[in-house]
């Protein structure tokens, strides 16, 4: 039977250490030309193709980035993961996403499983890491995992030793409101969800602040809480909205999925968008380009977000040298769901 050639066989015959062979395989420059030539000749001679796990054991790197997301069915998390996957590939890394279903039991299981796979870093997006009031049990879990694996939060910093890189939620609400105000809207509502999470709290606070700063007329009934981040919740929000004695001229949807539900239900109720009411969403995922009409949305540079996360995940120095918090800038992608209010 033909023997399977291993990295140790190559190293022994070349008269070098297995670590030297690994450095040559990964393109390291810290190897002399003579050693590199000798090893490469043997690799060609035996048609050697390294086993990824064996190589990882030698160089103490897995070239794997783990990602924990709250809901893999949410287009926002898919957009973030896809950007990370593309950026990681450019850097020679593979990625693995695990879905927690926004459930503590799944968070524990999936984070533990990821740690067992020994990735070079784990990026955590959504779930208990986003809570306004931190969950001590989750922080203890992060602390335990962080002792062996670098953790990065796709959120604000949850605790020392876990750098946070987050969407600027406060700026996103400010941008959306100023955009609508610039179009002449003064009566603006907000269909929102996620009260326990800091991002929702930041948006709500900035929403109220801008209402006051611009002396906008406002009715509490225009501020509508819905249960989830999905289209069905947007439809439910419209049902509540249309019971109001007076309608706003514009509505903010918590994300693109909620906003898609808003558009669908308004059309079903013969309320025209944007002629009767303007709608603006958040996240600018693929959903915003397939609604009818196409949705104006607050957008983020997902590739920049991914690059910032991976820069932190793969930083060669101590995690203590990294900024505790970084914010991803926001901008508006204009489509067809908002209109200008004629001056009277």
LUMVEX-117101 format. One record per residue: x, y, z of N, C-alpha, C, CB in turn; residue in one letter. Coordinates in steps of 0.001 Angstrom, whole numbers, padded with zeros to 6 digits, always signed. Atoms other than C-alpha are relative to their C-alpha. Glycine has a CB too. Layout:
// LUMVEX-117101
XYZXYZXYZXYZa
...
// end
This chain:
// LUMVEX-117101
+000846-001199+000000+000000+000000+000000+000876+001241+000000-000954+000010+001224x
-000779-001230+000111+001286+003447-000937-000137+000823+001269-000446+000822-001221x
+000012-000775-001228+002261+005443+002104-000432+001435-000276+001377-000025+000662x
+000361-001416+000084+000606+008840+002629+001131+000836+000579-001335+000285+000748x
-001099-000855-000438+003382+011410+002818-000558+001102+000893+000763+000605-001218x
+000431-001035-000945+003047+013738+005795+001025+001124+000051-000211-000597+001411x
-000905-001139-000174+004597+017058+006700+001262-000434+000756-000713+001151+000757x
-001154+000469-000774+006859+015157+009100+000972-000778-000882-000463-000877+001176x
-000867+000709+000943+008177+012935+006299+000810+000985-000831-000830-000909-000919x
-000688-001030+000792+008994+015997+004200+001090+000653+000830-000998+001068-000506x
-000970-000665-000878+010713+017655+007154+001213-000882+000273-000661+000390+001320x
-001092+000916-000315+012769+014558+008008+000952-000155-001181-000554-001362+000408x
-000845+000208+001174+014009+014012+004463+000752+001266-000387-000839-000479-001172x
-000649-001272+000346+014808+017702+003979+000987+000444+001064-001044+001084-000207x
-000904-000367-001080+016637+017879+007305-000394+001309+000670+001407+000102-000522x
+000489-001226-000651+014460+020679+008670-001123-000391+000961-000506+001060-001064x
+001091+000267-000941+011765+020996+011326-001350+000052-000717+000027+001019+001166x
+001344-000109+000578+008045+020500+010584-000490+001450-000068-000984-000835+000813x
+000410-001408+000004+007536+024174+011501+000571+000738-001207+000448+000691+001295x
-000613-000621+001178+009943+025173+008726-000777-000352-001260+001465-000440-000142x
+000816+000414+001148+007937+023155+006202-001308+000785-000015-000284-001528+000045x
+001259-000742-000084+004751+024849+007431+000182+001444-000431-000555-000053+001418x
-000245-001394+000386+006294+028304+007032+000157+000119-001512+001255+000546+000709x
-000159-000009+001464+007244+027456+003458-001363-000157-000679+000965-001134-000458x
+001320+000238+000584+003724+026163+002722-000916+001214+000108-000653-001185+000671x
+000854-001180-000198+002141+029340+004089+000614+001270-000564-000281+000193+001472x
-000577-001151+000678+004467+031630+002158+000841+000907+000868-001067+000788-000595x
-000818-000824-000875+006528+032908+005069+001364+000279-000636+000175-000682+001362x
-001318-000376+000542+009706+034778+004143+001140-000345+000963+000031+001501-000314x
-001017+000254-001023+011484+033701+007343+000639-001375-000158-000612+000124+001388x
-000647+001277+000296+013120+030703+005644+001098+000263-001033-001039-001068-000524x
-001108-000228+000928+016477+030568+003872-000330-000572-001375+001301-000627+000541x
+000257+000501+001363+016416+030108+000057+000401-001459-000191+000741+000850-001006x
-000477+001377+000165+018411+026862+000321-000999-000991+000595+001383-000177+000662x
+000975+000885-000636+015953+025282+002763-001300-000025-000803-000275+000448+001451x
+001243-000086+000758+012988+026512+000744+000090-000861-001270-000311+001474-000362x
-000184+000754+001244+014403+024985-002465-000015-001499+000272+001319+000401-000687x
-000068+001424-000326+015124+021643-000776-001392-000554+000324+000956-000233+001187x
+001347+000432-000383+011629+021414+000710-000921-000033-001214-000580+000931+001080x
+000883-000066+001171+009910+022476-002522+000280-001142-000972+000163+001347-000718x
-000334+001136+000866+011787+019793-004468-000679-001273+000491+001525-000204-000061x
+000636+001192-000567+010460+017133-002087-001523+000061-000134+000390-000158+001475x
+001449-000164+000172+006936+018552-002240-000403-000389-001416-000431+001458+000302x
+000287+000356+001391+007044+018221-006021+000242-001484-000251+000857+000839-000953x
-000350+001410+000199+008686+014803-005885-001131-000932+000453+001291-000335+000762x
+001034+000871-000574+005948+013324-003681-001430+000484-000287+000202-000106+001498x
+001318-000586+000293+003084+015481-005052-000760+000259+001306-000827-000940-000934x
+000534-000173-001347+002517+016495-001456-001048+001097+000043+001122+000314+000978x
+001039-000991-000247-000720+018263-000556-000292-000029+001492-001299-000284-000853x
+000071+000032-001464-000804+019302+003107-001417-000139+000518+000616+001244+000572x
+001258+000081-000723-003605+018359+005430-000157+001269+000835-000054-001278+000897x
+000192-001302-000657-005077+021583+006775+000093-000119+001517-001355+000598-000391x
-000031+000136-001444-005523+020252+010315+001424-000230+000486-000907-001143+000448x
-001385+000251-000404-001959+018919+010480+000823+001277-000065+000632-001079-000887x
-000736-001257+000115-000656+022250+009261-000360+000929+001148-000290+000680-001348x
+000428-000872-001085-002716+024069+011860+000672-000387+001315-001517-000047+000151x
-000637+000439-001220-001263+021901+014621+001455+000434+000064-000101-001496+000124x
-001412-000378+000038+002250+022810+013485+000198+001491+000191+000620-000429-001308x
-000224-001447-000022+001854+026552+013028-000880+000703+001010-000239+000586-001367x
+000910-000530-001013-000740+027023+015830-000967+001028-000575+000788+000621+001132x
+001029-000819+000620-003105+028715+013395-000939-000912-000779+000625+001087-000925x
+000975+000803+000736-006306+027321+011930-000400+000655-001314-001233-000236+000851x
+000431-000783+001163-006830+030047+009308-001519-000091-000168+000713-000495-001286x
+001461+000039-000045-010480+029900+010340-000500+001134+000883-000509-001374+000524x
+000675-001036-000780-012657+032813+011514-001425-000476+000267+000010+001387-000749x
+001362+000367-000361-015820+031900+013404-000865+001239+000137-000016-000806+001300x
+000939-001109-000161-018896+034106+013402-001294-000510+000596-000267+000701-001345x
+001240+000331-000671-021865+033919+015729-001004+001100-000312+000208-000164+001539x
+001010-001009+000342-025035+035684+014499-001316-000341+000676-000191+000099-001534x
+001258+000188-000715-028405+036203+016133-001082-000636-000857-000488+001316+000522x
+001072+000507+000866-030517+035310+013101+000516-000077-001431-001271+000909+000081x
-000551+000158+001343-029139+033879+009871-001040+000250-001085+000581-001387-000160x
+001030-000342+000971-032479+034613+008202-000185+001492-000174-001294-000611+000403x
+000083-001462+000086-032085+038353+008762+001003+000494-001037+000270+000663+001390x
-000923-000436+001062-030616+040003+005632+001179+000828+000505-000754+000802-001022x
-001112-000784-000539-028497+042323+007792+001169-000916+000355-000451+000805+001243x
-001077+000905-000410-026524+039428+009294+000608-000726-001197-000522-001019+001015x
-000529+000613+001218-026206+037773+005906+000929+000970-000719-001148-000436-000934x
-000841-001004+000657-024809+041026+004497+001338+000142+000711-000716+001354-000045x
-001241-000110-000769-022258+041296+007310+000861-001242-000211-000303+000194+001504x
-000775+001228+000163-021242+037639+007019+000613-000104-001391-000877-001211+000267x
-000516+000089+001367-020891+037779+003236+001208+000910-000186-001094+000365-001012x
-001132-000927+000096-018638+040826+003524+001215-000549+000740-000383+001378+000563x
-001100+000595-000760-016537+039091+006192+000592-001187-000751-000481-000440+001393x
-000464+001162+000765-016355+035925+004105+000890+000436-001162-001199-000814-000527x
-000791-000498+001133-015086+037898+001087+001332+000570+000459-000779+001065-000767x
-001227-000617-000496-012562+039864+003112+000947-001048+000574-000325+001053+001062x
-000833+001058-000574-011334+036780+004975+000680-000814-001095-000841-000919+000895x
-000573+000761+001110-010812+034917+001701+001213+000722-000590-001059-000234-001091x
-001124-000778+000519-008574+037742+000448+001227-000135+000888-000385+001468-000129x
-001106+000072-000959-006474+037295+003583+000443-001440+000267-000404+000661+001310x
-000405+001384-000149-006199+033525+003261-000724-000765+001092+001438-000051+000258x
+000753+000631-001079-008846+032596+005831-001342-000520-000505-000215+000988+001152x
+001355+000494+000217-012014+030530+005751-000886+000503+001132-000028-001558-000083x
+000932-000489-001006-015151+031507+007678-001070-001050+000271-000644+001327-000450x
+001065+000912-000398-017786+029568+009560-001011+000779+000820+000558-001214+000804x
+001054-000717-000715-021120+031069+010643-000881-000974+000761-000846+000832-000972x
+000950+000773-000790-023294+029693+013417-001126+000917+000454+000696-000668+001218x
+001207-000770-000292-026855+030854+014117-000484-000314+001415-001112-000308-001038x
+000444+000214-001382-028031+031372+017713-001508+000131+000156+000687+000983+000923x
+001453-000186-000059-031693+032106+016884-000401+000952+001131-000698-001353+000185x
+000244-000949-001102-031411+034903+019495-000453-000711+001273-001052+001034-000414x
+000395+000819-001141-031724+032184+022133+001221-000300+000865-000672-001314-000471x
-001159+000227-000870-029405+031962+025179+000555-001421-000068-000371+000313+001416x
-000495+001386+000042-029229+028154+025019+000813-000257-001256-001167-000989+000073x
-000749+000157+001244-028130+028281+021387+001317+000778+000062-000845+000471-001200x
-001239-000784-000123-025596+031019+022177+001066-000799+000741-000269+001338+000732x
-000949+000790-000788-023981+028806+024796+000550-001150-000830-000669-000540+001278x
-000410+001177+000772-023927+025736+022561+000888+000373-001176-001221-000752-000501x
-000728-000348+001222-022747+027459+019390+001350+000653+000302-000843+000935-000859x
-001279-000624-000350-020074+029574+021064+000975-001043+000526-000205+001111+001046x
-000850+001077-000504-018759+026489+022842+000516-000868-001150-000774-000864+001014x
-000412+000793+001164-018723+024521+019580+001064+000729-000811-001210-000319-000890x
-000993-000771+000758-016871+027308+017811+001360-000026+000700-000474+001459-000183x
-001275+000021-000733-014240+027426+020540+000706-001339-000171-000230+000283+001495x
-000592+001334+000152-013708+023661+020218+000666-000175-001359-001064-001072+000191x
-000597+000077+001331-012912+024153+016513+001311+000795-000093-000991+000511-001041x
-001250-000764-000112-010029+026435+017585+000212+000977-001162+001176-000955+000074x
-000227-001039+001010-010578+029310+015141+000997+001019+000516-001322+000694-000385x
-000940-001038-000423-008100+032157+015176-000714+001152+000685+000789+000519-001193x
+000801-001028-000671-010899+034485+016274-001473-000322-000204+000338+001431-000541x
+001460+000118+000120-014662+034588+016831-000596+001398+000030-000603-000891+001145x
+000716-001270+000071-016818+037551+015800-001435-000255+000430+000062+000620-001442x
+001357+000186-000534-020086+037868+017743-000874+001169-000433+000019-000122+001557x
+000911-001039+000500-022954+039779+016098-001428-000297+000444+000072+000100-001545x
+001386+000121-000402-026331+040251+017738-000195-000928+001176-000816-000471-001143x
+000304+000816-001164-028070+038478+020581+000301+000749+001283+000781-001300-000042x
-000188-000618-001317-027197+039089+024209+001136+001007+000052+000247-001060+001019x
-001088-000970+000010-024092+041024+023269-000518+001414-000248+001031-000374-001062x
+000601-001298+000318-026445+043844+022155-000925+000532+001090-000763-000104-001283x
+000931-000424-001040-028455+044080+025381+000410+001339+000609-000090-001063+001090x
-000257-001275-000682-028794+047549+026917+000500-000255+001417-001278+000876+000030x
-000440+000417-001343-028496+045942+030364+000740-001323-000147-001222-000137+001000x
-000786+001227+000237-025664+043370+030195-000516-001184+000805+001464+000241+000341x
+000374+001254-000647-026461+039753+031061+001261-000592+000630-000658-001005-001024x
-001211+000512-000659-023904+038605+033695+000388-001408-000451-000198+000003+001497x
-000309+001374+000420-024210+034957+032575+000686-000010-001357-001279-000852-000052x
-000619-000050+001322-023358+035880+028993+001407+000581+000078-000860+000827-000961x
-001340-000570-000162-020429+038039+030081+000971-001038+000561-000049+001231+000922x
-000845+001077-000532-019107+035073+032083+000383-000993-001097-000723-000735+001144x
-000288+000899+001122-019393+032902+028971+001058+000614-000920-001291-000305-000796x
-000993-000683+000835-017493+035486+026902+001376-000028+000651-000425+001450-000263x
-001277+000010-000720-014818+035683+029573+000664-001363-000074-000206+000399+001459x
-000542+001357+000063-014405+031902+029566+000559-000301-001384-001078-001024+000365x
-000461+000258+001369-014157+031665+025768+001211+000864-000332-001133+000262-001011x
-001071-000942+000315-011904+034714+025594+001353-000370+000566-000366+001336+000489x
-001293+000421-000564-009237+033028+027683+000811-000830-000985-000218-000798+001280x
-000718+000831+000967-008397+030742+024754-000136+000488-001442-000491-001416+000091x
+000284-000433+001365-009800+032525+021674-000265+001499-000023-001204-000771-000581x
+000273-001433+000114-009772+036134+020551-001458+000219-000399+000952+000662-001033x
+001388-000347+000277-013277+037591+020599-000086+001441-000475-000878-000212+001248x
+000284-001340+000499-014480+040603+018621-001511+000161-000041+000641+000241-001416x
+001438-000263+000030-017924+042158+019014-000346+000833-001229-000456+000722+001291x
+000548-000829+001070-019797+043330+015933-001083+000860+000594-000550-000859-001179x
+000898-000733-000871-021405+045661+018406+000871+000923+000838-000870-000964+000897x
-000836-000774-000909-020302+048055+021113+000755-000962+000913-000855+001006+000832x
-000830+000824-000877-017640+046758+023512-000840-000497+001182+001240+000802+000502x
+000823+000499-001103-019437+044435+025961+000744-000097+001328-000547-001346-000354x
-000804+000194-001203-016547+044091+028425+001469+000195-000361-000242-001416+000621x
-001430-000123+000286-012784+044692+028751+000534-001257-000666+000780+000283+001283x
-000602+001133+000693-010776+042498+026395-000775-000479-001207+000159-001121+000938x
+000789+000341+001189-013512+042269+023742-000287+001303-000755-001347-000750+000389x
+000202-001250+000746-013150+045171+021281-001328-000006-000745+001149+000225-000990x
+001277-000113+000687-016387+046445+019763+000091+000858-001248-001037+000566+000930x
+000093-000764+001250-016982+047586+016183-001470-000030-000392+000937-000600-001154x
+001455-000038+000092-020546+048766+015688-000479+000998-001037-000599+000336+001343x
+000699-000994+000809-022935+050522+013347-000296+001200+000884-001315-000583-000621x
+000295-001217-000759-023410+054124+014447-001515+000220-000001+000750+001243-000605x
+001464-000036-000039-027078+053768+015444-000534+001414+000227-000517-000926+001093x
+000440-001377-000259-027381+057298+016764+000077+000828-001285+000864+000652+001115x
-000168-000755+001249-026021+058765+013539-000973-000482-001071+001444-000122-000511x
+000914+000509+001016-028250+056481+011453-001389+000607+000163-000079-001527+000071x
+001295-000644-000221-031406+057868+013080+000064+001482-000352-000447-000178+001459x
-000150-001424+000320-030121+061421+012792-000009+000222-001515+001305+000556+000611x
-000078-000128+001453-029365+060920+009099-001371-000210-000635+001009-001004-000574x
+001328+000283+000554-032783+059396+008366-000965+001148+000262-000560-001297+000591x
+000916-001093-000354-034646+062154+010198+000336+001268-000768+000048+000276+001508x
-000391-001213+000723-032654+064961+008616-000297-000125-001490+001488+000291+000213x
+000346+000223+001398-033190+063410+005199-001480+000306-000234+000324-001451-000415x
+001434-000237+000145-036965+063416+005679-000350+001469+000235-000780-000885+000970x
+000244-001420-000271-036947+066908+007178+000429+000839-001203+000756+000455+001278x
-000465-000710+001186-034933+068083+004173-000959-000106-001169+001338-000519-000410x
+001015+000165+001040-037730+066747+001947-001305+000725+000364-000275-001490-000233x
+001180-000762-000413-040226+068887+003883-000921-000721+000962-000773+000383-001191x
+000853+000747-000930-041639+066218+006209+000171+000538+001420+000334-001514-000046x
-000019-000440-001393-042583+067367+009698-000769-000974+000894-000595+001410+000121x
+000782+000974-000767-044992+064624+010764+000543-001395-000309-001539+000100-000341x
-000776+001219+000264-042873+061480+011128-000277-001033+001079+001516+000311-000070x
+000202+001107-000932-043622+058109+012714+001131-001008-000070-001319-000692-000281x
-001072+000995-000084-041421+055162+013662-000609-001334+000438+001127+000460+000999x
+000407+001361-000337-042318+051447+013597+001268-000763+000377-000767-000699-001200x
-001282+000488-000526-039674+049800+015768-000186-001274+000808+000669+001074+000867x
-000018+001180-000853-038731+046700+017744+001332-000067+000725-000247-001288-000822x
-001286+000226-000657-035974+045429+020040+000266+000895+001189+001085+000177-000975x
-000155-000877-001157-036565+047473+023204+001165-000383+000919-001269+000003+000790x
-001096+000331-000918-034022+045459+025276+001395+000331-000544-000060-001460+000336x
-001316-000126+000618-031202+046251+022822+000446+001455-000113-000009-000641-001373x
-000522-001362-000072-028939+049260+022967-000185+000763-001301+001461-000026+000364x
+000166-000685+001279-029232+050014+019233-001370+000640-000116+000216-000968-001150x
+001349-000552+000006-032996+050490+019541-000089+001182+000954-001030-001075+000382x
+000037-001088-000978-032515+052631+022632+000670+001264-000538+000678-000435+001300x
-000687-001160+000579-030033+054880+020830-000855+000665-001076+001355-000419-000590x
+000837-000569+001063-032372+055314+017849-001208+000730+000581-000466-001101-000962x
+001170-000640-000614-035394+056069+020031+000385+001325+000667-000646-000946+001036x
-000432-001225-000682-033484+058619+022087+000274+001107-001001+001251-000264+000846x
-000320-001022+001000-032182+060409+018987-001260+000444-000740+001045-000532-001002x
+001276-000346+000630-035661+060279+017407-000711+001079+000813-000900-001252-000138x
+000658-000979-000859-037168+062128+020389+000766+001319+000023-000140-000549+001419x
-000811-001218-000039-034261+064581+020494-000239+000863-001237+001488-000353+000114x
+000182-000759+001246-034730+065558+016849-001406+000570-000088+000281-000889-001221x
+001359-000526-000055-038492+065929+017290-000008+001318+000779-000965-001031+000651x
-000050-001193-000841-037738+068463+020025+000870+001097-000623+000528-000360+001386x
-000924-000997+000569-034784+070166+018294-000634+000763-001155+001285-000678-000478x
+000605-000628+001173-036813+070863+015135-001448+000437+000243+000053-000955-001174x
+001364-000410-000377-040069+071555+017020-001032-000629-000935-000131+001543-000028x
+000904+000711+000900-041858+068897+014975-001271-000413+000740+000696-001237-000603x
+001224+000531-000615-045499+068038+015665+000122-001503+000141-001256+000367-000837x
-000165+001442-000213-045688+064558+017130-001143-000544+000837+001349-000302+000681x
+001003+000732-000761-048265+062074+018365+000611-001329+000450-001297-000232-000849x
-000553+001248-000516-047295+059145+020573-000513-001207-000789-000347-000157+001482x
+000556+001127+000756-049565+056930+018465+000772-000270-001297-001466+000266-000322x
-000843+000216+001183-047094+057395+015585+001262-000802+000334+000391+001344-000616x
-001139+000807-000445-044472+055557+017631-000549-001386+000330+000738+000654+001252x
+000685+001291-000063-045454+051903+017145+001005-001127+000232-000799-000253-001296x
-000866+001143-000313-043768+048923+018787-000574-001271-000619+000160-000170+001536x
+000399+001283+000589-043876+045576+016938+000905-001093+000567+000082+000040-001573x
-000716+001071-000730-042661+042138+018102+001330-000441-000575-000859-001175+000079x
-001178+000597+000605-039965+041168+015589+000613+000926-001052-000355-001346-000624x
-000696-000749+001050-037532+042367+012905-000404-000492-001393+001523-000122+000179x
+000400+000619+001266-039541+040757+010101-001123+000759-000701-000433-001426+000242x
+001011-000679+000812-041983+041756+007363-001382-000072+000638-000046-000605-001396x
+001303+000138-000648-044996+040401+009282-000190+001061+001076-000150-001398+000607x
+000099-001037-001023-044197+042841+012080-000233+001369-000629+001266+000024+000859x
+000262-001247+000709-044080+045718+009584-001456+000113-000405+000887+000106-001224x
+001416+000025+000374-047537+044700+008350-000881+000261+001219-000367-001353-000643x
+000744-000232-001241-048780+044592+011931+000080+001465+000413+000538-000899+001128x
-000168-001410-000342-047364+048063+012499-000912+000902-000821+001442+000414-000198x
+000887-000797+000856-049330+049441+009544-001451-000123+000463+000128-000443-001474x
+001361+000177-000516-052553+047944+010927-000258+000948+001169-000229-001463+000439x
+000135-000910-001135-051951+049928+014126+000033+001451-000455+001107-000253+001021x
-000146-001369+000487-050901+053038+012235-001301+000521-000604+001121+000077-001033x
+001194-000458+000714-054058+053173+010138-001206+000183+000917-000347-000978-001096x
+001054-000301-000974-056170+053285+013293+000133+001407+000572+000027-001016+001133x
-000225-001348-000529-054675+056688+014091-000983+000989-000620+001452+000452-000267x
+000918-001042+000479-056960+059708+013778+000632+000789-001141-000391+000954+001151x
-000747-000722+001035-054275+061465+011721+001257-000781-000312+000348+001454+000451x
-001187+000735+000412-051470+059866+009708+001195+000931-000168-000268-000750-001300x
-001206-000778+000318-047869+061088+009525+000217+000012-001511+001251-000586+000727x
-000326-000021+001432-046445+062007+006120+001157-000930-000326+000339+001418-000447x
-001142+000909+000219-043440+059680+006611+000117-000979+001156+001323+000796-000158x
-000188+001055-001002-042653+056454+008447+001410-000568-000123-001062-001128-000169x
-001269+000713-000089-039331+054994+009567-000293-001452+000357+000952+000660+001054x
+000105+001414-000359-039098+051188+009575+001285-000452+000665-000300-000868-001244x
-001157+000375-000813-036743+049510+012051+001143-000569-000828-000410-001005+001044x
-001009+000526+000920-034930+047610+009298-000665-000216-001356+000633-001335+000542x
+000564+000181+001339-035433+046664+005655-001155-000997-000012+001080-000461-000960x
+001068+000989-000014-037589+043639+006481-001284+000594+000569+000420-001226+000811x
+001173-000684-000551-039954+045629+008704-000548+000993-001024+000357+000727+001327x
+000421-000988+000996-040023+048342+006036-000661-000660-001206+001196+000829-000456x
+000630+000728+001105-040818+045773+003328-001430-000386+000369+000820-001260-000363x
+001350+000306-000468-043793+044684+005413-000886+001231+000022+000053-000616+001380x
+000747-001270+000016-044850+048315+005790-000471+000309-001419+000878+001168+000545x
+000350-000283+001396-044763+048805+002009-001102-000937-000489+001240-000129-000903x
+000987+000986+000476-046720+045613+001371-001384+000309+000560+000423-001433+000400x
+001313-000205-000616-049476+046397+003852-000618+001336-000418+000118-000063+001524x
+000536-001277+000479-049805+050027+002773-000611-000179-001388+001108+001085-000032x
+000524+000240+001341-050252+048879-000820-001303-000792+000071+001036-000748-000861x
+001205+000812-000175-052800+046279+000324-001175+000853+000474+000263-001134+000999x
+001056-000882-000515-054723+049066+002099-000248+001208-000905+000363+000479+001397x
+000185-001077+000981-054602+051310-001000+000557+001339+000473-001469+000155-000319x
-000737-001209-000386-052239+053800+000642+001236+000064-000882+000387-000004+001541x
-001069-000090+000991-049794+055014-001991+001315+000458+000634-000402+000958-001122x
-001361-000372-000401-046049+055203-001396+000762+000369-001265+000722-001169+000785x
-000124-000995-001066-044599+057772-001670-001066+001104-000049+001360+000625-000065x
+000944-001113+000180-047598+059903-002803-000758+000338+001286-000995-000337-001103x
+000760-000247-001220-049604+059445+000424+000886-000016+001235-001100-001029+000146x
-000902+000109-001150-046823+058459+002805+001370-000478-000486-000579-000976+001080x
-001363+000408+000337-043037+058154+002512+000498-001022+001017+000947+001226-000049x
-000527+001055-000867-041148+055163+003938+001517-000068-000177-000664-001384-000324x
-001461+000146+000044-037477+054854+004831+000405-001119+000954+000719+001343+000377x
-000448+001115-000822-035659+051798+006191+001431+000174+000477-000126-001287-000767x
-001375+000041-000481-032350+050891+007801+000639-001322-000439+000055+000162+001554x
-000894+001129+000320-029561+048477+006707+000342-000101-001487-000637-001298+000449x
-000263+000032+001441-029839+048788+002886+000539-001358-000448+000990+001100-000378x
-000332+001342+000458-029699+045040+002300-000616-000224-001378-000495-001073+001011x
+000557+000299+001320-030715+043301-000935-001510+000202-000044+000337-001427-000396x
+001457-000146-000065-034344+043561+000236-000446+001356-000523-000491-000188+001432x
+000416-001366+000345-034423+047317-000327-000102+000225-001498+000967+000996+000586x
+000027-000173+001454-033884+046893-004081-001063-000862-000677+001358-000327-000581x
+001002+000872+000626-036669+044334-004609-001409+000270+000509+000352-001453+000244x
+001335-000382-000448-039571+046032-002824-000674+000846-001083+000068+000777+001348x
+000741-000848+000933-042264+047968-004640-000749+001074+000800-000996-000852-000869x
-001161-000471+000765-041432+050792-004741+001309-000395+000694-000062+001534-000185x
-001299+000273-000609-037717+050302-004155+000203+000931+001186+001146+000168-001032x
-000042-000654-001301-036849+051348-000625+001235+000886+000189-000044-001039+001085x
-001087-000849-000488-034759+054345+000397+000408-000506+001377-000428+001513+000054x
-000450+000631-001241-032591+053084+003259+001305+000613+000484+000172-001507-000198x
-001276-000402-000595-029849+054114+005648+000974-001162-000192-000159+000376+001533x
-000936+001042+000421-026794+052218+004464+001312+000075+000768+000270+000109-001492x
-001330+000108-000598-023422+051073+005791+000936-000609-001040-000029-000866+001315x
-000990+000624+000870-020228+050162+003978+000357-001352+000606+001275+000906-000171x
-000190+001321-000597-020348+046439+004718+001428-000507-000171-000971-000991-000611x
-001386+000449+000185-016894+045815+003242+000946+000710+000970+000454+000247-001452x
-000796-000707-001008-015419+048509+005491-000230-000624+001372-000355+001509+000025x
+000350+000646-001263-017252+046950+008436+000773-001309+000144-001526-000257+000082x
-000708+001278-000021-015794+043542+007546+001497+000189+000183-000268-000771-001281x
-001439-000259-000089-012308+044962+007127+000389+000410+001421+000415+001097-001001x
-000276-000438-001379-012465+046661+010545-000077-001182+000968-000998+001105+000429x
+000134+001170-000870-013680+043448+012198+001192-000945-000144-001298-000746-000314x
-001115+000932+000219-010946+041331+010596+001341+000608+000402+000049-000425-001466x
-001223-000646-000492-008238+043894+011326+000163-000248+001497-000029+001523-000291x
-000047+000236-001445-009142+043512+014999+000198-001481+000304-001286+000509+000670x
-000076+001437-000248-009583+039736+014799+001404-000551-000237-000995-000732-000881x
-001302+000541+000401-006184+039195+013164+001172+000876+000441+000040-000173-001501x
-001066-000891-000464-004224+041955+014915+001086-000810+000716-000573+001095+000944x
-001098+000832-000503-000797+040541+015753+000372+000315+001444+001214+000172-000878x
-000367-000385-001353-000386+042444+019011-001045-000409+001023+000221+001482+000069x
+000943+000281-001079-002259+042348+022298-001337+000670-000282+000563+000475+001353x
+001337-000570+000193-006006+042927+022231-000145+001295+000784-001087-001004+000426x
+000069-001219-000800-005438+045604+024875+000490+001221-000772+000814-000165+001269x
-000500-001107+000813-003723+047708+022205-001051+000516-000984+001242-000436-000759x
+001033-000388+000953-006901+047865+020097-000956+001015+000619-000773-001232-000480x
+001020-000910-000529-009482+050660+020424-001142-000792+000617-000532+000932-001110x
+001102+000708-000659-012278+049660+022789-001244-000001-000865-000310+000631+001356x
+001182-000133+000848-014977+050926+020427+000337+000741-001284-001120+000725+000751x
-000087-000690+001284-015084+051860+016737-001388+000000-000631+001054-000679-000945x
+001313-000128+000620-018102+053063+014745+000116-000032-001518-000685+001293+000453x
+000074+000075+001460-018998+052259+011142-000863+001163-000487-000585-001385-000478x
+000785-001148+000480-020142+055407+009263-001226-000430-000796+000870+000907-000859x
+001274+000287+000661-023595+055619+007692-000258+001017-001109-001162+000011+001022x
+000385-000909+001077-025094+057164+004559-001363-000433-000533+001071+000014-001143x
+001317+000293+000561-028405+057299+002672+000136-000535-001423-000890+001258+000017x
+000154+000460+001382-029138+055215-000424-001415+000360-000437+000270-001556-000137x
+001302-000488+000450-031959+057016-002227-000589-000919-001066+000124+001427-000544x
+000722+000739+001030-034536+055030-004150-001337+000708-000237-000215-001505+000416x
+001268-000599+000444-038255+055592-004764-001090+000064+001046-000512-000749-001150x
+001053+000105-001020-040055+055338-001427-000239+001284+000786+000342-001095+000956x
+000185-001275-000703-039765+058960-000280-000240+001116-001028+001246+000330+000897x
+000241-001121+000904-041086+062155-001849+000151+001321+000745-001401-000103-000632x
-000096-001343-000555-040628+065857-001308-001403+000545+000253+000792+000937-000951x
+001265-000644-000325-043491+067682+000422+000028+001421-000560-000254+000005+001545x
+000005-001352+000580-044393+070803-001594-000162+001062+001077-001122+000136-001035x
+000120-001105-000952-043924+074049+000311-001349+000678-000168+001147+001022-000190x
+001300-000655+000045-047192+075737+001210+000175+001511+000036-000888-000467+001166x
// end
